[in-house]
């Protein structure tokens, strides 16, 4: 196998194949940075064109776009508090406060270096450990996947932000949105009001753009004449090699990579859950957790390393079992099928040069990110912030409308997005946290579908949910997340009294 | 005078253009509506077939694939059914799904909405069991299912699809009962089988070809051994009359001009003898069975009747 890996290397450096990765990374950063455009969308637009391309050119473009977009999402998250992709939500927590303090440039550099490290770790996991890690995926049947989703939801509700009740309400709203569309088992319509457009449920990008992009834009437009706040002259940019020594986040990078790879190989959860988990863990173990949420660079590092660490690893179940770990991996699977690459155990044997070449392209895509991403972000995107605020706000609104319209090419989605925007604005004002809504939509559907499948397997007996070690470990973790903070507080209080 | 001249000129132009349309179809690009996103099985079939259809239509014909995903292909096929029947809009068609949808929900089309051109792919069902189940022959499986009704869990893709109809045929033919576990798609069902979370699965031959070492493949639901995997025995060989599969083909709106229909069907019918096409389809795991025109229409009608009779006795939602 390792000789196959080396054998595939020369093809990767054929200039067309290499250029494809470079173009992909740049395109991915741009797409990721635009609110409303996502890697999933960019790659689905690309797939029909790849019929006429050489496999490694097509796959190189995809690998580049995927890597680029996962970092690109951080750019507006840091500069405007608008996550460019669902996975960049956690990046806003500390990235935006940093930008307000005039450290936006450093935040972007931390983001690009962390993204790159996560991507490299993930690519190595894909290259070296794909077969053994795919066995891990097999351990996760419906009941285990159900508990993963519950654990993810519990973490976001109870660990993030100060008010679990508000978090729970937000999460319930997200889970409700996940219920809209066809019933996953019987196919009955639920809350679709007879609209064919709603049969497939609510696309996550529509919700994300509405909730997250509209409120900050309204803020921008409310204070058109103020000149303070972020602008690129205050970005505090210094060359990246000078900034590097300030980044001493090895533990966070290591843990974030591990979490990202791990969550990537589980079906469904994907980058946003990885980023939240990594952020939570890094904050929990930090020596000064009180600075988190107020511009702690390590928070940006934690989120960005994890949301890139699931990129290549999400392809492990996709390539070996045909089940994609993320929406992007699902679209990429289509791109592979187009070239006659059937997922399965034979794939690595039948087409080693292409499959391993693709993995190398992932690795080089992640490395190129530092070289291309750093300067692109600080030299071009950050300059957008010099625009007068009414203009900047209008530009973002136009991008949002175009992005959402282009998902399926219909106005219905645009109206839906504006509706979510209104809800998001109200929630923002009432200090309801928005991340649980996003995760509620992503994980709610998984929880429901897998709960129902598990109960069918158990023929209605709920004990089926507790029948093996993996499930029980996940149950224990969930319980710890729910009651842990309260117990810890009591413990500290009683020590104080004593 | 001028008026008469004008009128005759217009009439002349109309006759000319009508004549041109008859003689020269296709004179502009033909759109093929695929009800699924790019890169899916139906999309790959359409895009693989397109250049060959162009070749057989001749005269610089050009097919443009347009993806209209959503609602399990409903949005796309409804669009194709309602298009102008001029031969410039075709659509892909999946069986038994497209017919089952007219039964289990309100659909914007029925079996008379189409001109049936050709079915191209027939991916037969297979029954597989997980290695952990120990049910490594058809006899052992049936014995277990008879001894413990509903104890055998069956992973498959959604209800009302070809997998489901295959299971119903199996239940009726062998007088057994199973617990259905309908996953969202075949790949998750196959993964649950590999992990031993369900005991048995109903999938399609293209979906298990790469996994023959990891699963027990008990039989193929065809009349004769599939060219696609000739080592696998049919159920008929084992004394069980079970034939079922997932089919994909091409339709046009009802009311296509006869000469256009004839030209299209002629082009499609040449596919089955084109080795280059057969190779391209084999590479993308698409077992071929070309059935054209009236025969295709009859096939659709039969499947509708089957789905309808199943729905009457055991509705699936």
Interface residues (C-beta under 8 A of the other chain):
Chain A: X44 X47 X48 X51 X137 X138 X139 X140 X141 X142 X182 X183 X184 X185 X186 X187 X188 X189 X196 X197 X199 X200 X267 X317 X321 X322 X323 X331 X333 X334 X335 X337 X338 X340 X342 X343 X344 X345 X346 X347 X408 X449 X453 X456 X457 X459
Chain B: X37 X38 X39 X40 X41 X43 X44 X47 X65 X67 X69 X70 X71 X72 X74 X75 X104 X105 X150 X153 X158 X159 X160 X179 X180 X181 X182 X183 X184 X187 X188 X190 X191 X192 X194 X195 X196 X197 X198 X207 X209 X210 X211 X213 X214 X283 X284 X285 X316 X317
